Amino acid sequence: MSLASLALALLLSCSNSKDTPESIAQKWCDLNSKVFNAPNDEARQKAEKDLKDYEKKIDQKYEGDEEMRKKVMAEVEKCEGASETPEK
């Protein structure tokens, strides 16, 4: 197996890792930060679409799993305020 094939296989195996409430919340907060820190309307609209798309994906994936949803919301609360603070 070549080095490139090995690297690709490793990358694919990592991308299939299970979501955690922390990883979901961190991604949500990162996307939310992009909305609040967008330099212009076009960038803000793209960031808002990316955030809504991510929310939809997570909602569909964890539909009916109230325990996971509660854990994610608790983690989001930890980083939401910081994600809405302008970057310097």
PyMOL Python script that loads the backbone (N, CA, C, O; Angstrom):
from pymol import cmd

cmd.read_pdbstr("""\
ATOM      1  N   MET A   1       0.849  -1.172   0.000  1.00  0.00           N
ATOM      2  CA  MET A   1       0.000   0.000   0.000  1.00  0.00           C
ATOM      3  C   MET A   1       0.892   1.232   0.000  1.00  0.00           C
ATOM      4  O   MET A   1       1.824   1.338   0.797  1.00  0.00           O
ATOM      5  N   SER A   2       0.598   2.153  -0.894  1.00  0.00           N
ATOM      6  CA  SER A   2       1.415   3.355  -0.981  1.00  0.00           C
ATOM      7  C   SER A   2       1.119   4.283   0.187  1.00  0.00           C
ATOM      8  O   SER A   2       0.113   4.127   0.879  1.00  0.00           O
ATOM      9  N   LEU A   3       1.984   5.229   0.393  1.00  0.00           N
ATOM     10  CA  LEU A   3       1.816   6.194   1.468  1.00  0.00           C
ATOM     11  C   LEU A   3       0.542   7.024   1.253  1.00  0.00           C
ATOM     12  O   LEU A   3      -0.181   7.310   2.207  1.00  0.00           O
ATOM     13  N   ALA A   4       0.273   7.404   0.008  1.00  0.00           N
ATOM     14  CA  ALA A   4      -0.921   8.183  -0.291  1.00  0.00           C
ATOM     15  C   ALA A   4      -2.180   7.368  -0.004  1.00  0.00           C
ATOM     16  O   ALA A   4      -3.147   7.899   0.543  1.00  0.00           O
ATOM     17  N   SER A   5      -2.179   6.100  -0.363  1.00  0.00           N
ATOM     18  CA  SER A   5      -3.338   5.242  -0.101  1.00  0.00           C
ATOM     19  C   SER A   5      -3.548   5.067   1.394  1.00  0.00           C
ATOM     20  O   SER A   5      -4.680   5.084   1.877  1.00  0.00           O
ATOM     21  N   LEU A   6      -2.466   4.900   2.112  1.00  0.00           N
ATOM     22  CA  LEU A   6      -2.551   4.752   3.567  1.00  0.00           C
ATOM     23  C   LEU A   6      -3.110   6.025   4.203  1.00  0.00           C
ATOM     24  O   LEU A   6      -3.951   5.956   5.100  1.00  0.00           O
ATOM     25  N   ALA A   7      -2.647   7.175   3.744  1.00  0.00           N
ATOM     26  CA  ALA A   7      -3.126   8.444   4.276  1.00  0.00           C
ATOM     27  C   ALA A   7      -4.617   8.634   3.980  1.00  0.00           C
ATOM     28  O   ALA A   7      -5.369   9.100   4.836  1.00  0.00           O
ATOM     29  N   LEU A   8      -5.034   8.274   2.773  1.00  0.00           N
ATOM     30  CA  LEU A   8      -6.444   8.387   2.403  1.00  0.00           C
ATOM     31  C   LEU A   8      -7.304   7.453   3.252  1.00  0.00           C
ATOM     32  O   LEU A   8      -8.371   7.848   3.721  1.00  0.00           O
ATOM     33  N   ALA A   9      -6.847   6.227   3.448  1.00  0.00           N
ATOM     34  CA  ALA A   9      -7.598   5.272   4.266  1.00  0.00           C
ATOM     35  C   ALA A   9      -7.724   5.783   5.697  1.00  0.00           C
ATOM     36  O   ALA A   9      -8.791   5.670   6.302  1.00  0.00           O
ATOM     37  N   LEU A  10      -6.657   6.339   6.239  1.00  0.00           N
ATOM     38  CA  LEU A  10      -6.677   6.884   7.594  1.00  0.00           C
ATOM     39  C   LEU A  10      -7.635   8.064   7.681  1.00  0.00           C
ATOM     40  O   LEU A  10      -8.398   8.173   8.641  1.00  0.00           O
ATOM     41  N   LEU A  11      -7.601   8.944   6.691  1.00  0.00           N
ATOM     42  CA  LEU A  11      -8.491  10.095   6.673  1.00  0.00           C
ATOM     43  C   LEU A  11      -9.950   9.659   6.624  1.00  0.00           C
ATOM     44  O   LEU A  11     -10.785  10.205   7.344  1.00  0.00           O
ATOM     45  N   LEU A  12     -10.259   8.687   5.784  1.00  0.00           N
ATOM     46  CA  LEU A  12     -11.628   8.207   5.673  1.00  0.00           C
ATOM     47  C   LEU A  12     -12.091   7.536   6.961  1.00  0.00           C
ATOM     48  O   LEU A  12     -13.242   7.702   7.366  1.00  0.00           O
ATOM     49  N   SER A  13     -11.219   6.791   7.597  1.00  0.00           N
ATOM     50  CA  SER A  13     -11.626   6.135   8.843  1.00  0.00           C
ATOM     51  C   SER A  13     -11.869   7.156   9.940  1.00  0.00           C
ATOM     52  O   SER A  13     -12.744   6.957  10.782  1.00  0.00           O
ATOM     53  N   CYS A  14     -11.120   8.236   9.947  1.00  0.00           N
ATOM     54  CA  CYS A  14     -11.328   9.276  10.954  1.00  0.00           C
ATOM     55  C   CYS A  14     -12.606  10.054  10.678  1.00  0.00           C
ATOM     56  O   CYS A  14     -13.283  10.482  11.613  1.00  0.00           O
ATOM     57  N   SER A  15     -12.938  10.239   9.420  1.00  0.00           N
ATOM     58  CA  SER A  15     -14.139  11.012   9.107  1.00  0.00           C
ATOM     59  C   SER A  15     -15.401  10.243   9.447  1.00  0.00           C
ATOM     60  O   SER A  15     -16.471  10.843   9.551  1.00  0.00           O
ATOM     61  N   ASN A  16     -15.310   8.936   9.622  1.00  0.00           N
ATOM     62  CA  ASN A  16     -16.464   8.132   9.986  1.00  0.00           C
ATOM     63  C   ASN A  16     -16.599   7.958  11.492  1.00  0.00           C
ATOM     64  O   ASN A  16     -17.421   7.171  11.960  1.00  0.00           O
ATOM     65  N   SER A  17     -15.791   8.695  12.249  1.00  0.00           N
ATOM     66  CA  SER A  17     -15.849   8.536  13.696  1.00  0.00           C
ATOM     67  C   SER A  17     -17.193   9.025  14.222  1.00  0.00           C
ATOM     68  O   SER A  17     -17.854   9.862  13.608  1.00  0.00           O
ATOM     69  N   LYS A  18     -17.570   8.494  15.349  1.00  0.00           N
ATOM     70  CA  LYS A  18     -18.871   8.820  15.943  1.00  0.00           C
ATOM     71  C   LYS A  18     -18.859  10.243  16.494  1.00  0.00           C
ATOM     72  O   LYS A  18     -17.892  10.687  17.113  1.00  0.00           O
ATOM     73  N   ASP A  19     -19.955  10.935  16.250  1.00  0.00           N
ATOM     74  CA  ASP A  19     -20.113  12.276  16.804  1.00  0.00           C
ATOM     75  C   ASP A  19     -20.276  12.186  18.315  1.00  0.00           C
ATOM     76  O   ASP A  19     -20.845  11.229  18.838  1.00  0.00           O
ATOM     77  N   THR A  20     -19.777  13.181  18.990  1.00  0.00           N
ATOM     78  CA  THR A  20     -20.014  13.323  20.422  1.00  0.00           C
ATOM     79  C   THR A  20     -20.781  14.626  20.625  1.00  0.00           C
ATOM     80  O   THR A  20     -20.753  15.491  19.750  1.00  0.00           O
ATOM     81  N   PRO A  21     -21.458  14.786  21.745  1.00  0.00           N
ATOM     82  CA  PRO A  21     -22.128  16.066  21.993  1.00  0.00           C
ATOM     83  C   PRO A  21     -21.139  17.237  21.913  1.00  0.00           C
ATOM     84  O   PRO A  21     -21.470  18.315  21.418  1.00  0.00           O
ATOM     85  N   GLU A  22     -19.939  17.004  22.404  1.00  0.00           N
ATOM     86  CA  GLU A  22     -18.925  18.057  22.381  1.00  0.00           C
ATOM     87  C   GLU A  22     -18.499  18.412  20.954  1.00  0.00           C
ATOM     88  O   GLU A  22     -18.360  19.589  20.622  1.00  0.00           O
ATOM     89  N   SER A  23     -18.293  17.401  20.114  1.00  0.00           N
ATOM     90  CA  SER A  23     -17.853  17.674  18.741  1.00  0.00           C
ATOM     91  C   SER A  23     -18.963  18.334  17.928  1.00  0.00           C
ATOM     92  O   SER A  23     -18.694  19.209  17.106  1.00  0.00           O
ATOM     93  N   ILE A  24     -20.203  17.920  18.155  1.00  0.00           N
ATOM     94  CA  ILE A  24     -21.332  18.539  17.450  1.00  0.00           C
ATOM     95  C   ILE A  24     -21.461  19.998  17.878  1.00  0.00           C
ATOM     96  O   ILE A  24     -21.607  20.885  17.036  1.00  0.00           O
ATOM     97  N   ALA A  25     -21.407  20.243  19.175  1.00  0.00           N
ATOM     98  CA  ALA A  25     -21.532  21.609  19.688  1.00  0.00           C
ATOM     99  C   ALA A  25     -20.388  22.484  19.202  1.00  0.00           C
ATOM    100  O   ALA A  25     -20.602  23.642  18.846  1.00  0.00           O
ATOM    101  N   GLN A  26     -19.183  21.945  19.183  1.00  0.00           N
ATOM    102  CA  GLN A  26     -18.038  22.742  18.735  1.00  0.00           C
ATOM    103  C   GLN A  26     -18.186  23.142  17.275  1.00  0.00           C
ATOM    104  O   GLN A  26     -17.906  24.283  16.908  1.00  0.00           O
ATOM    105  N   LYS A  27     -18.625  22.208  16.445  1.00  0.00           N
ATOM    106  CA  LYS A  27     -18.842  22.526  15.026  1.00  0.00           C
ATOM    107  C   LYS A  27     -19.944  23.570  14.896  1.00  0.00           C
ATOM    108  O   LYS A  27     -19.814  24.509  14.111  1.00  0.00           O
ATOM    109  N   TRP A  28     -21.039  23.419  15.665  1.00  0.00           N
ATOM    110  CA  TRP A  28     -22.126  24.386  15.607  1.00  0.00           C
ATOM    111  C   TRP A  28     -21.614  25.766  16.011  1.00  0.00           C
ATOM    112  O   TRP A  28     -21.916  26.756  15.346  1.00  0.00           O
ATOM    113  N   CYS A  29     -20.848  25.839  17.084  1.00  0.00           N
ATOM    114  CA  CYS A  29     -20.330  27.120  17.558  1.00  0.00           C
ATOM    115  C   CYS A  29     -19.339  27.726  16.567  1.00  0.00           C
ATOM    116  O   CYS A  29     -19.306  28.944  16.390  1.00  0.00           O
ATOM    117  N   ASP A  30     -18.541  26.894  15.926  1.00  0.00           N
ATOM    118  CA  ASP A  30     -17.624  27.395  14.896  1.00  0.00           C
ATOM    119  C   ASP A  30     -18.406  28.018  13.736  1.00  0.00           C
ATOM    120  O   ASP A  30     -18.059  29.094  13.249  1.00  0.00           O
ATOM    121  N   LEU A  31     -19.453  27.334  13.305  1.00  0.00           N
ATOM    122  CA  LEU A  31     -20.280  27.854  12.211  1.00  0.00           C
ATOM    123  C   LEU A  31     -21.021  29.123  12.653  1.00  0.00           C
ATOM    124  O   LEU A  31     -21.130  30.077  11.883  1.00  0.00           O
ATOM    125  N   ASN A  32     -21.521  29.133  13.871  1.00  0.00           N
ATOM    126  CA  ASN A  32     -22.214  30.306  14.397  1.00  0.00           C
ATOM    127  C   ASN A  32     -21.274  31.502  14.461  1.00  0.00           C
ATOM    128  O   ASN A  32     -21.677  32.628  14.169  1.00  0.00           O
ATOM    129  N   SER A  33     -20.038  31.264  14.838  1.00  0.00           N
ATOM    130  CA  SER A  33     -19.037  32.328  14.887  1.00  0.00           C
ATOM    131  C   SER A  33     -18.808  32.931  13.500  1.00  0.00           C
ATOM    132  O   SER A  33     -18.614  34.139  13.364  1.00  0.00           O
ATOM    133  N   LYS A  34     -18.832  32.087  12.487  1.00  0.00           N
ATOM    134  CA  LYS A  34     -18.653  32.586  11.115  1.00  0.00           C
ATOM    135  C   LYS A  34     -19.803  33.508  10.711  1.00  0.00           C
ATOM    136  O   LYS A  34     -19.601  34.464   9.962  1.00  0.00           O
ATOM    137  N   VAL A  35     -21.003  33.222  11.203  1.00  0.00           N
ATOM    138  CA  VAL A  35     -22.146  34.099  10.923  1.00  0.00           C
ATOM    139  C   VAL A  35     -21.902  35.471  11.552  1.00  0.00           C
ATOM    140  O   VAL A  35     -22.060  36.499  10.893  1.00  0.00           O
ATOM    141  N   PHE A  36     -21.519  35.483  12.821  1.00  0.00           N
ATOM    142  CA  PHE A  36     -21.351  36.733  13.546  1.00  0.00           C
ATOM    143  C   PHE A  36     -20.112  37.515  13.115  1.00  0.00           C
ATOM    144  O   PHE A  36     -20.049  38.728  13.312  1.00  0.00           O
ATOM    145  N   ASN A  37     -19.145  36.846  12.541  1.00  0.00           N
ATOM    146  CA  ASN A  37     -17.902  37.517  12.161  1.00  0.00           C
ATOM    147  C   ASN A  37     -17.726  37.653  10.654  1.00  0.00           C
ATOM    148  O   ASN A  37     -16.631  37.955  10.179  1.00  0.00           O
ATOM    149  N   ALA A  38     -18.788  37.433   9.912  1.00  0.00           N
ATOM    150  CA  ALA A  38     -18.699  37.550   8.458  1.00  0.00           C
ATOM    151  C   ALA A  38     -18.348  38.990   8.077  1.00  0.00           C
ATOM    152  O   ALA A  38     -18.907  39.938   8.629  1.00  0.00           O
ATOM    153  N   PRO A  39     -17.426  39.144   7.139  1.00  0.00           N
ATOM    154  CA  PRO A  39     -16.994  40.492   6.772  1.00  0.00           C
ATOM    155  C   PRO A  39     -17.996  41.252   5.901  1.00  0.00           C
ATOM    156  O   PRO A  39     -17.904  42.473   5.771  1.00  0.00           O
ATOM    157  N   ASN A  40     -18.952  40.534   5.304  1.00  0.00           N
ATOM    158  CA  ASN A  40     -19.925  41.197   4.435  1.00  0.00           C
ATOM    159  C   ASN A  40     -21.195  40.346   4.350  1.00  0.00           C
ATOM    160  O   ASN A  40     -21.249  39.225   4.856  1.00  0.00           O
ATOM    161  N   ASP A  41     -22.214  40.911   3.694  1.00  0.00           N
ATOM    162  CA  ASP A  41     -23.505  40.218   3.601  1.00  0.00           C
ATOM    163  C   ASP A  41     -23.407  38.890   2.866  1.00  0.00           C
ATOM    164  O   ASP A  41     -24.043  37.913   3.261  1.00  0.00           O
ATOM    165  N   GLU A  42     -22.623  38.847   1.811  1.00  0.00           N
ATOM    166  CA  GLU A  42     -22.482  37.601   1.044  1.00  0.00           C
ATOM    167  C   GLU A  42     -21.883  36.489   1.914  1.00  0.00           C
ATOM    168  O   GLU A  42     -22.366  35.356   1.900  1.00  0.00           O
ATOM    169  N   ALA A  43     -20.851  36.811   2.652  1.00  0.00           N
ATOM    170  CA  ALA A  43     -20.212  35.834   3.536  1.00  0.00           C
ATOM    171  C   ALA A  43     -21.169  35.432   4.661  1.00  0.00           C
ATOM    172  O   ALA A  43     -21.201  34.269   5.064  1.00  0.00           O
ATOM    173  N   ARG A  44     -21.942  36.387   5.165  1.00  0.00           N
ATOM    174  CA  ARG A  44     -22.895  36.098   6.233  1.00  0.00           C
ATOM    175  C   ARG A  44     -23.987  35.157   5.729  1.00  0.00           C
ATOM    176  O   ARG A  44     -24.362  34.217   6.430  1.00  0.00           O
ATOM    177  N   GLN A  45     -24.494  35.396   4.533  1.00  0.00           N
ATOM    178  CA  GLN A  45     -25.524  34.531   3.965  1.00  0.00           C
ATOM    179  C   GLN A  45     -25.009  33.106   3.765  1.00  0.00           C
ATOM    180  O   GLN A  45     -25.724  32.140   4.033  1.00  0.00           O
ATOM    181  N   LYS A  46     -23.772  32.977   3.297  1.00  0.00           N
ATOM    182  CA  LYS A  46     -23.182  31.649   3.115  1.00  0.00           C
ATOM    183  C   LYS A  46     -23.029  30.962   4.469  1.00  0.00           C
ATOM    184  O   LYS A  46     -23.351  29.783   4.614  1.00  0.00           O
ATOM    185  N   ALA A  47     -22.536  31.704   5.458  1.00  0.00           N
ATOM    186  CA  ALA A  47     -22.352  31.140   6.794  1.00  0.00           C
ATOM    187  C   ALA A  47     -23.688  30.718   7.396  1.00  0.00           C
ATOM    188  O   ALA A  47     -23.780  29.667   8.030  1.00  0.00           O
ATOM    189  N   GLU A  48     -24.722  31.530   7.201  1.00  0.00           N
ATOM    190  CA  GLU A  48     -26.043  31.175   7.714  1.00  0.00           C
ATOM    191  C   GLU A  48     -26.569  29.901   7.051  1.00  0.00           C
ATOM    192  O   GLU A  48     -27.170  29.054   7.712  1.00  0.00           O
ATOM    193  N   LYS A  49     -26.340  29.770   5.747  1.00  0.00           N
ATOM    194  CA  LYS A  49     -26.771  28.565   5.037  1.00  0.00           C
ATOM    195  C   LYS A  49     -26.008  27.346   5.546  1.00  0.00           C
ATOM    196  O   LYS A  49     -26.598  26.292   5.782  1.00  0.00           O
ATOM    197  N   ASP A  50     -24.702  27.492   5.714  1.00  0.00           N
ATOM    198  CA  ASP A  50     -23.892  26.381   6.230  1.00  0.00           C
ATOM    199  C   ASP A  50     -24.375  25.956   7.616  1.00  0.00           C
ATOM    200  O   ASP A  50     -24.455  24.763   7.908  1.00  0.00           O
ATOM    201  N   LEU A  51     -24.697  26.924   8.464  1.00  0.00           N
ATOM    202  CA  LEU A  51     -25.180  26.626   9.815  1.00  0.00           C
ATOM    203  C   LEU A  51     -26.523  25.908   9.762  1.00  0.00           C
ATOM    204  O   LEU A  51     -26.721  24.911  10.457  1.00  0.00           O
ATOM    205  N   LYS A  52     -27.440  26.404   8.948  1.00  0.00           N
ATOM    206  CA  LYS A  52     -28.760  25.762   8.827  1.00  0.00           C
ATOM    207  C   LYS A  52     -28.633  24.350   8.257  1.00  0.00           C
ATOM    208  O   LYS A  52     -29.324  23.434   8.702  1.00  0.00           O
ATOM    209  N   ASP A  53     -27.750  24.174   7.271  1.00  0.00           N
ATOM    210  CA  ASP A  53     -27.531  22.842   6.698  1.00  0.00           C
ATOM    211  C   ASP A  53     -26.995  21.878   7.754  1.00  0.00           C
ATOM    212  O   ASP A  53     -27.420  20.724   7.814  1.00  0.00           O
ATOM    213  N   TYR A  54     -26.067  22.346   8.582  1.00  0.00           N
ATOM    214  CA  TYR A  54     -25.505  21.502   9.633  1.00  0.00           C
ATOM    215  C   TYR A  54     -26.578  21.147  10.663  1.00  0.00           C
ATOM    216  O   TYR A  54     -26.684  19.997  11.090  1.00  0.00           O
ATOM    217  N   GLU A  55     -27.373  22.149  11.059  1.00  0.00           N
ATOM    218  CA  GLU A  55     -28.455  21.890  12.010  1.00  0.00           C
ATOM    219  C   GLU A  55     -29.425  20.837  11.461  1.00  0.00           C
ATOM    220  O   GLU A  55     -29.853  19.939  12.185  1.00  0.00           O
ATOM    221  N   LYS A  56     -29.760  20.957  10.193  1.00  0.00           N
ATOM    222  CA  LYS A  56     -30.684  20.002   9.570  1.00  0.00           C
ATOM    223  C   LYS A  56     -30.088  18.595   9.569  1.00  0.00           C
ATOM    224  O   LYS A  56     -30.776  17.619   9.867  1.00  0.00           O
ATOM    225  N   LYS A  57     -28.806  18.504   9.231  1.00  0.00           N
ATOM    226  CA  LYS A  57     -28.123  17.203   9.202  1.00  0.00           C
ATOM    227  C   LYS A  57     -28.140  16.556  10.590  1.00  0.00           C
ATOM    228  O   LYS A  57     -28.449  15.372  10.726  1.00  0.00           O
ATOM    229  N   ILE A  58     -27.811  17.330  11.598  1.00  0.00           N
ATOM    230  CA  ILE A  58     -27.772  16.804  12.968  1.00  0.00           C
ATOM    231  C   ILE A  58     -29.179  16.469  13.454  1.00  0.00           C
ATOM    232  O   ILE A  58     -29.381  15.445  14.107  1.00  0.00           O
ATOM    233  N   ASP A  59     -30.154  17.326  13.140  1.00  0.00           N
ATOM    234  CA  ASP A  59     -31.541  17.040  13.524  1.00  0.00           C
ATOM    235  C   ASP A  59     -32.016  15.725  12.926  1.00  0.00           C
ATOM    236  O   ASP A  59     -32.660  14.925  13.604  1.00  0.00           O
ATOM    237  N   GLN A  60     -31.696  15.504  11.658  1.00  0.00           N
ATOM    238  CA  GLN A  60     -32.115  14.264  10.998  1.00  0.00           C
ATOM    239  C   GLN A  60     -31.394  13.060  11.580  1.00  0.00           C
ATOM    240  O   GLN A  60     -31.995  12.006  11.789  1.00  0.00           O
ATOM    241  N   LYS A  61     -30.117  13.222  11.838  1.00  0.00           N
ATOM    242  CA  LYS A  61     -29.313  12.110  12.340  1.00  0.00           C
ATOM    243  C   LYS A  61     -29.752  11.664  13.733  1.00  0.00           C
ATOM    244  O   LYS A  61     -29.746  10.471  14.039  1.00  0.00           O
ATOM    245  N   TYR A  62     -30.131  12.623  14.574  1.00  0.00           N
ATOM    246  CA  TYR A  62     -30.466  12.303  15.959  1.00  0.00           C
ATOM    247  C   TYR A  62     -31.947  12.497  16.261  1.00  0.00           C
ATOM    248  O   TYR A  62     -32.324  12.693  17.416  1.00  0.00           O
ATOM    249  N   GLU A  63     -32.778  12.444  15.243  1.00  0.00           N
ATOM    250  CA  GLU A  63     -34.222  12.549  15.433  1.00  0.00           C
ATOM    251  C   GLU A  63     -34.685  11.414  16.350  1.00  0.00           C
ATOM    252  O   GLU A  63     -34.381  10.245  16.110  1.00  0.00           O
ATOM    253  N   GLY A  64     -35.407  11.767  17.378  1.00  0.00           N
ATOM    254  CA  GLY A  64     -35.917  10.768  18.308  1.00  0.00           C
ATOM    255  C   GLY A  64     -34.966  10.412  19.440  1.00  0.00           C
ATOM    256  O   GLY A  64     -35.339   9.654  20.335  1.00  0.00           O
ATOM    257  N   ASP A  65     -33.741  10.943  19.425  1.00  0.00           N
ATOM    258  CA  ASP A  65     -32.766  10.664  20.477  1.00  0.00           C
ATOM    259  C   ASP A  65     -32.697  11.874  21.407  1.00  0.00           C
ATOM    260  O   ASP A  65     -31.783  12.694  21.316  1.00  0.00           O
ATOM    261  N   GLU A  66     -33.677  11.968  22.298  1.00  0.00           N
ATOM    262  CA  GLU A  66     -33.781  13.134  23.182  1.00  0.00           C
ATOM    263  C   GLU A  66     -32.577  13.269  24.111  1.00  0.00           C
ATOM    264  O   GLU A  66     -32.170  14.386  24.432  1.00  0.00           O
ATOM    265  N   GLU A  67     -32.013  12.166  24.538  1.00  0.00           N
ATOM    266  CA  GLU A  67     -30.847  12.228  25.424  1.00  0.00           C
ATOM    267  C   GLU A  67     -29.675  12.916  24.717  1.00  0.00           C
ATOM    268  O   GLU A  67     -29.027  13.790  25.292  1.00  0.00           O
ATOM    269  N   MET A  68     -29.409  12.519  23.474  1.00  0.00           N
ATOM    270  CA  MET A  68     -28.323  13.132  22.717  1.00  0.00           C
ATOM    271  C   MET A  68     -28.614  14.612  22.474  1.00  0.00           C
ATOM    272  O   MET A  68     -27.718  15.446  22.600  1.00  0.00           O
ATOM    273  N   ARG A  69     -29.843  14.941  22.131  1.00  0.00           N
ATOM    274  CA  ARG A  69     -30.209  16.337  21.881  1.00  0.00           C
ATOM    275  C   ARG A  69     -29.974  17.193  23.129  1.00  0.00           C
ATOM    276  O   ARG A  69     -29.455  18.304  23.024  1.00  0.00           O
ATOM    277  N   LYS A  70     -30.348  16.690  24.298  1.00  0.00           N
ATOM    278  CA  LYS A  70     -30.147  17.436  25.545  1.00  0.00           C
ATOM    279  C   LYS A  70     -28.665  17.646  25.816  1.00  0.00           C
ATOM    280  O   LYS A  70     -28.248  18.728  26.226  1.00  0.00           O
ATOM    281  N   LYS A  71     -27.879  16.612  25.585  1.00  0.00           N
ATOM    282  CA  LYS A  71     -26.432  16.733  25.810  1.00  0.00           C
ATOM    283  C   LYS A  71     -25.816  17.747  24.858  1.00  0.00           C
ATOM    284  O   LYS A  71     -24.968  18.545  25.257  1.00  0.00           O
ATOM    285  N   VAL A  72     -26.244  17.716  23.594  1.00  0.00           N
ATOM    286  CA  VAL A  72     -25.719  18.672  22.614  1.00  0.00           C
ATOM    287  C   VAL A  72     -26.096  20.092  23.021  1.00  0.00           C
ATOM    288  O   VAL A  72     -25.257  20.991  22.984  1.00  0.00           O
ATOM    289  N   MET A  73     -27.351  20.298  23.407  1.00  0.00           N
ATOM    290  CA  MET A  73     -27.780  21.643  23.802  1.00  0.00           C
ATOM    291  C   MET A  73     -27.001  22.143  25.016  1.00  0.00           C
ATOM    292  O   MET A  73     -26.664  23.325  25.087  1.00  0.00           O
ATOM    293  N   ALA A  74     -26.712  21.269  25.961  1.00  0.00           N
ATOM    294  CA  ALA A  74     -25.916  21.664  27.131  1.00  0.00           C
ATOM    295  C   ALA A  74     -24.519  22.095  26.706  1.00  0.00           C
ATOM    296  O   ALA A  74     -23.972  23.058  27.244  1.00  0.00           O
ATOM    297  N   GLU A  75     -23.943  21.387  25.746  1.00  0.00           N
ATOM    298  CA  GLU A  75     -22.604  21.741  25.264  1.00  0.00           C
ATOM    299  C   GLU A  75     -22.644  23.027  24.445  1.00  0.00           C
ATOM    300  O   GLU A  75     -21.726  23.843  24.530  1.00  0.00           O
ATOM    301  N   VAL A  76     -23.691  23.214  23.659  1.00  0.00           N
ATOM    302  CA  VAL A  76     -23.823  24.440  22.859  1.00  0.00           C
ATOM    303  C   VAL A  76     -23.891  25.650  23.787  1.00  0.00           C
ATOM    304  O   VAL A  76     -23.288  26.686  23.507  1.00  0.00           O
ATOM    305  N   GLU A  77     -24.616  25.519  24.877  1.00  0.00           N
ATOM    306  CA  GLU A  77     -24.733  26.635  25.827  1.00  0.00           C
ATOM    307  C   GLU A  77     -23.375  27.079  26.353  1.00  0.00           C
ATOM    308  O   GLU A  77     -23.184  28.251  26.675  1.00  0.00           O
ATOM    309  N   LYS A  78     -22.439  26.150  26.440  1.00  0.00           N
ATOM    310  CA  LYS A  78     -21.098  26.473  26.946  1.00  0.00           C
ATOM    311  C   LYS A  78     -20.305  27.336  25.976  1.00  0.00           C
ATOM    312  O   LYS A  78     -19.472  28.135  26.405  1.00  0.00           O
ATOM    313  N   CYS A  79     -20.549  27.190  24.678  1.00  0.00           N
ATOM    314  CA  CYS A  79     -19.720  27.914  23.711  1.00  0.00           C
ATOM    315  C   CYS A  79     -20.491  28.953  22.904  1.00  0.00           C
ATOM    316  O   CYS A  79     -19.887  29.721  22.155  1.00  0.00           O
ATOM    317  N   GLU A  80     -21.803  28.989  23.043  1.00  0.00           N
ATOM    318  CA  GLU A  80     -22.612  29.885  22.219  1.00  0.00           C
ATOM    319  C   GLU A  80     -22.245  31.357  22.413  1.00  0.00           C
ATOM    320  O   GLU A  80     -22.082  32.083  21.433  1.00  0.00           O
ATOM    321  N   GLY A  81     -22.115  31.801  23.651  1.00  0.00           N
ATOM    322  CA  GLY A  81     -21.781  33.199  23.906  1.00  0.00           C
ATOM    323  C   GLY A  81     -20.472  33.610  23.268  1.00  0.00           C
ATOM    324  O   GLY A  81     -20.377  34.677  22.661  1.00  0.00           O
ATOM    325  N   ALA A  82     -19.471  32.771  23.402  1.00  0.00           N
ATOM    326  CA  ALA A  82     -18.168  33.073  22.804  1.00  0.00           C
ATOM    327  C   ALA A  82     -18.248  33.096  21.287  1.00  0.00           C
ATOM    328  O   ALA A  82     -17.525  33.848  20.633  1.00  0.00           O
ATOM    329  N   SER A  83     -19.132  32.269  20.725  1.00  0.00           N
ATOM    330  CA  SER A  83     -19.227  32.225  19.258  1.00  0.00           C
ATOM    331  C   SER A  83     -19.905  33.476  18.707  1.00  0.00           C
ATOM    332  O   SER A  83     -19.835  33.746  17.508  1.00  0.00           O
ATOM    333  N   GLU A  84     -20.555  34.232  19.570  1.00  0.00           N
ATOM    334  CA  GLU A  84     -21.247  35.442  19.140  1.00  0.00           C
ATOM    335  C   GLU A  84     -20.456  36.699  19.486  1.00  0.00           C
ATOM    336  O   GLU A  84     -20.975  37.811  19.384  1.00  0.00           O
ATOM    337  N   THR A  85     -19.215  36.523  19.889  1.00  0.00           N
ATOM    338  CA  THR A  85     -18.333  37.623  20.212  1.00  0.00           C
ATOM    339  C   THR A  85     -17.471  37.929  18.996  1.00  0.00           C
ATOM    340  O   THR A  85     -16.880  37.020  18.412  1.00  0.00           O
ATOM    341  N   PRO A  86     -17.393  39.198  18.610  1.00  0.00           N
ATOM    342  CA  PRO A  86     -16.575  39.558  17.445  1.00  0.00           C
ATOM    343  C   PRO A  86     -15.106  39.164  17.645  1.00  0.00           C
ATOM    344  O   PRO A  86     -14.527  39.344  18.716  1.00  0.00           O
ATOM    345  N   GLU A  87     -14.534  38.623  16.574  1.00  0.00           N
ATOM    346  CA  GLU A  87     -13.100  38.285  16.611  1.00  0.00           C
ATOM    347  C   GLU A  87     -12.312  39.564  16.476  1.00  0.00           C
ATOM    348  O   GLU A  87     -12.770  40.530  15.864  1.00  0.00           O
ATOM    349  N   LYS A  88     -11.116  39.568  17.055  1.00  0.00           N
ATOM    350  CA  LYS A  88     -10.261  40.756  16.975  1.00  0.00           C
ATOM    351  C   LYS A  88      -9.135  40.547  16.032  1.00  0.00           C
ATOM    352  O   LYS A  88      -8.315  41.445  15.841  1.00  0.00           O
TER     353      LYS A  88
END
""", "prot")
cmd.dss("prot")
cmd.show_as("cartoon", "prot")
cmd.util.cbc("prot")
cmd.orient("prot")
